[in-house]
Amino acid sequence: MNPIRKIWKRIKLDAGFCHEGLAHARRLCAHSASADTESDIYKMQYSILRINHTLEKGLSMPSPRKGFGIRRSLFLMDRLGLYARLYGGQDAEFLTYPLQTLAGYISYTEGTGADVSEVRRKYETLLKEYESLTGHALPDRPAGTQISSSKDIREAARGDFRSLLESRHAIRAYSGEEVPEETIMEALSLAQLTPSACNRQGWKTHVFRGEKAVELVRWQEGCKGFEEQIRTAILVTADLRAFLDFEPYQAYVDGGLYAMNLLNALHYLGLGAIPISCGFKDAKLNEMRAAFSIPENEVPIVIVGTGVLPETVKYATSRRKDISKTNTFHE
Ligand SMILES: Cc1cc2nc3c(=O)[nH]c(=O)nc-3n(C[C@H](O)[C@H](O)[C@H](O)COP(=O)(O)O)c2cc1C
């Protein structure tokens, strides 16, 4: 190609990438939950679900600290109170699940002998508000954590597809036994069956074992309270070299599909697993690239922590929304 045309083509390509970056930035400015959270019922709901999860996650820790979560639960109730005032007339039923989590938290924490009287007081007030907004009492449905035996989970994972999906949970406590390398290889080969755009299979995996896995999870900072439990961590990345200028986000789509299959494959093979976020700002991801030898051309998708299930498995409830809240039929 004529050198001038080549330079011109490159300039156009790079300008296109900048345009994409700016378009994405504009969308973030307009819609991120960090901005004007209270002005939008959905931002409020999403951010409350996030706080709710930190509480149920705390309950599912291998050994929760006595009296943990008091500040967190008070904060959650502040947000629920604000939500009730702003959007209670629009969707008060949304409050059901977080209130049930709080009920689970209070009953667990009182059982440990810790003083949560302030939490209980606020909770009772909120409950009254909930009853007057919805016209009914809080349904008696356990939330917070669930418990199953590893035997039941393994059997369900080998049942039909529904049973596989229903029995998979994010696992934050493991037996400490080492995961055999053959099992990891088998899970990777099952995940390799993932579809990808034009079958390019742009995903990559980096398996970290022992202290190196703990180090990776420590860098991530989202696993406080169970970092030491994760002694096998598979970092899923996607190779930007697989994708063209008109598909700037395809790496995340293909990598995400792969990661989900890997999670299900590990579960199917009888292991516990947990997806661990890599959805960070660029500077933090660069820290990880440098510390864990991840090349610049690979974008981190997610870390999959895995391990042998303990005999009794405790996991966060993480209840799902009704489909009516997430689906739209178009005709
Ligand atoms: C992309 C992604 C990132 C996640 N990051 C974390 C994390 O940093 N720490 C953590 O404890 N759990 C993390 N999780 C686990 C979720 O909290 C969990 O999957 C969710 O609550 C649903 O529960 P379930 O996996 O038991 O169905 C992550 C999950 C996903 C999909």
PDBQT file of the ligand as one rigid body, heavy atoms in Angstrom, charges set to zero:
ROOT
HETATM    1  C1  LIG A 401     -18.263 -10.316  37.343  1.00  0.00    +0.000 C 
HETATM    2  C2  LIG A 401     -18.450 -10.749  38.767  1.00  0.00    +0.000 A 
HETATM    3  C3  LIG A 401     -17.633 -10.214  39.739  1.00  0.00    +0.000 A 
HETATM    4  C4  LIG A 401     -17.738 -10.632  41.062  1.00  0.00    +0.000 A 
HETATM    5  N1  LIG A 401     -16.876 -10.146  41.990  1.00  0.00    +0.000 NA
HETATM    6  C5  LIG A 401     -16.938 -10.595  43.263  1.00  0.00    +0.000 A 
HETATM    7  C6  LIG A 401     -15.998 -10.136  44.224  1.00  0.00    +0.000 A 
HETATM    8  O1  LIG A 401     -15.136  -9.313  43.940  1.00  0.00    +0.000 OA
HETATM    9  N2  LIG A 401     -16.091 -10.623  45.480  1.00  0.00    +0.000 N 
HETATM   10  C7  LIG A 401     -17.045 -11.538  45.839  1.00  0.00    +0.000 A 
HETATM   11  O2  LIG A 401     -17.067 -11.958  46.984  1.00  0.00    +0.000 OA
HETATM   12  N3  LIG A 401     -17.952 -11.980  44.937  1.00  0.00    +0.000 NA
HETATM   13  C8  LIG A 401     -17.906 -11.546  43.671  1.00  0.00    +0.000 A 
HETATM   14  N4  LIG A 401     -18.816 -11.991  42.730  1.00  0.00    +0.000 N 
HETATM   15  C9  LIG A 401     -19.804 -13.006  43.119  1.00  0.00    +0.000 C 
HETATM   16  C10 LIG A 401     -21.218 -12.423  43.147  1.00  0.00    +0.000 C 
HETATM   17  O3  LIG A 401     -21.390 -11.689  44.314  1.00  0.00    +0.000 OA
HETATM   18  C11 LIG A 401     -22.212 -13.582  43.033  1.00  0.00    +0.000 C 
HETATM   19  O4  LIG A 401     -21.959 -14.278  41.844  1.00  0.00    +0.000 OA
HETATM   20  C12 LIG A 401     -23.652 -13.041  42.997  1.00  0.00    +0.000 C 
HETATM   21  O5  LIG A 401     -24.003 -12.505  44.235  1.00  0.00    +0.000 OA
HETATM   22  C13 LIG A 401     -24.635 -14.130  42.626  1.00  0.00    +0.000 C 
HETATM   23  O6  LIG A 401     -24.541 -15.196  43.535  1.00  0.00    +0.000 OA
HETATM   24  P1  LIG A 401     -24.299 -16.695  43.066  1.00  0.00    +0.000 P 
HETATM   25  O7  LIG A 401     -23.028 -16.711  42.260  1.00  0.00    +0.000 OA
HETATM   26  O8  LIG A 401     -24.155 -17.483  44.336  1.00  0.00    +0.000 OA
HETATM   27  O9  LIG A 401     -25.457 -17.106  42.231  1.00  0.00    +0.000 OA
HETATM   28  C14 LIG A 401     -18.735 -11.579  41.417  1.00  0.00    +0.000 A 
HETATM   29  C15 LIG A 401     -19.579 -12.077  40.416  1.00  0.00    +0.000 A 
HETATM   30  C16 LIG A 401     -19.434 -11.678  39.112  1.00  0.00    +0.000 A 
HETATM   31  C17 LIG A 401     -20.340 -12.268  38.061  1.00  0.00    +0.000 C 
ENDROOT
TORSDOF 0
